[in-house]
Amino acid sequence: MTKPSKAVAPSENAAIAAERLRVAAILESAEGKRNPAMAQKLALYSVLDAETAIGILADAPSANPYLEAMSKEGPIGLGGAAVEVSNDPKAARLRELGQSVAAFNAEKGWTKPTK
């Protein structure tokens, strides 16, 4: 059996709404997303206004160093040209050996087993 909920006065309702907006502003800010654990503590366990809490979060390090680096450096593009290794003597020798082994195996009739 549930208890009937008590009526909330309009002034209490406004205070509840303001507090929810403060918490949401802190948690959903870009600074809050960089360090969600600290944002949650500031939003739920402090009486700081949203602007002050977000200012503290802006000065705090990111919870994830990768995200911190990405925010500073920006995303890297993977569509660039591949590194050319033709002038690398070791890579050239490995390529030469691979071709030689493939030719030897083909000459002997040895092939890779199919799965």
C-alpha positions in Angstrom: 0.0 0.0 0.0 1.5 3.4 -1.0 1.2 6.5 1.1 -0.6 9.3 -0.4 1.8 12.0 -1.5 1.6 15.3 0.3 0.8 18.4 -1.6 3.9 20.6 -2.3 3.5 24.3 -1.8 4.3 26.5 -4.9 7.4 28.0 -3.2 8.7 24.5 -2.4 8.0 23.4 -6.0 10.0 26.4 -7.3 12.9 25.6 -5.0 12.9 21.9 -6.2 12.8 23.0 -9.8 15.7 25.4 -9.3 17.8 22.8 -7.6 17.2 20.3 -10.4 18.2 22.9 -13.0 21.4 23.6 -11.0 22.3 19.9 -10.8 21.5 19.4 -14.5 23.6 22.5 -15.5 26.6 21.1 -13.6 26.3 17.5 -14.8 25.5 18.3 -18.4 28.2 21.0 -18.9 31.2 20.2 -21.1 33.4 20.6 -17.9 31.1 18.2 -16.1 31.4 15.6 -18.8 35.2 15.8 -18.7 35.1 14.8 -15.0 31.7 13.2 -14.2 32.6 11.9 -10.8 33.7 15.3 -9.6 30.8 17.0 -11.3 28.4 14.6 -9.4 30.0 15.4 -6.1 29.8 19.2 -6.7 26.2 18.9 -7.9 24.8 16.7 -5.2 27.0 17.3 -2.2 27.7 21.1 -2.3 25.6 24.2 -2.2 27.7 25.9 -4.9 25.8 27.6 -7.7 26.2 26.1 -11.1 28.6 28.8 -12.4 31.0 28.3 -9.5 30.9 24.5 -9.7 31.5 24.7 -13.5 34.4 27.0 -12.9 36.0 24.6 -10.5 35.5 21.7 -13.0 37.1 23.8 -15.7 40.3 24.1 -13.6 40.3 20.4 -12.6 42.0 17.8 -14.7 40.0 15.5 -16.8 39.0 12.1 -15.4 40.1 10.6 -18.7 43.5 11.8 -20.0 42.6 10.7 -23.5 39.6 13.0 -23.6 41.8 15.8 -22.2 44.3 15.3 -25.0 41.5 15.2 -27.6 40.0 18.4 -26.3 43.4 20.1 -26.6 44.7 18.6 -29.9 41.5 17.8 -31.7 40.6 14.6 -33.5 43.2 13.0 -35.6 42.4 12.1 -39.2 43.0 8.6 -40.3 42.5 9.4 -44.0 46.0 10.6 -44.5 48.6 8.9 -46.7 50.2 5.8 -45.3 53.8 5.9 -44.2 56.1 5.0 -47.1 58.6 2.3 -46.1 60.2 1.7 -49.5 63.4 3.5 -48.3 63.5 1.3 -45.2 66.1 -1.4 -46.0 64.7 -3.8 -43.4 61.2 -3.5 -44.9 62.6 -3.9 -48.4 64.5 -7.1 -47.4 61.4 -8.6 -45.7 59.4 -7.9 -48.8 62.1 -9.6 -50.9 62.2 -12.6 -48.7 58.4 -12.9 -48.7 58.4 -12.9 -52.5 61.2 -15.4 -52.7 59.5 -17.8 -50.3 56.2 -17.5 -52.2 58.0 -18.3 -55.5 59.8 -21.3 -53.9 56.6 -22.7 -52.5 54.8 -22.2 -55.8 57.7 -24.0 -57.7 57.4 -27.0 -55.3 53.7 -27.0 -55.5 53.2 -26.2 -51.9 50.2 -24.1 -51.1 48.5 -22.9 -48.0 45.8 -25.1 -46.7 42.3 -23.7 -47.1 40.2 -23.6 -44.0 
